[in-house]
Amino acid sequence: ASCMLTEAGFVGEVLAYGCEPNPQFVQPWPQLPAELEAYAPWWGYAIDDLPMTPETLATPVTRGLKNSQASLHLYPLSAAETFPLLDANSIDWIFLDLFSPAKHADDWQPELWPGLAKVAAPGAILTSYTCARRVRDGLEQSGWQCEVLRRPNYRDTLRARFLAADARKP
């Protein structure tokens, strides 16, 4: 995403939040490709980088980019556990990179939907590789307008826009 912002001429700061609720399963990273060096602040973190004591779980690992345009705050928590730590209406884009709810139901807890609605700014965009009906229903019930993007020879993706309270259907 950072390289797309740079290519589009974006000027400003980007603050990214990441959640890694199972850092014990994180595999070693391959060498960072040179063309991504300025855009991938999360690349190369290891389990030892993540605070794992109850006192430090709310303290994210922070990585900055070389161009200082973006930084990543990585929490060793699930998304639902991270939402209470974030300001309401503060996120403009959410990339929901969770596994299929059919295979990983524990990632899709009921707290996820109101948490996404809490942190999303009006007009925020959410994207995901998961297009499951359960996901779309949860999002729509919490104020998101969903659409499945279908392209030949590509995997379907989900795009949703968070509607302001006065634009939602009763």
Disulfide bonds with the S-S distance in Angstrom:
none
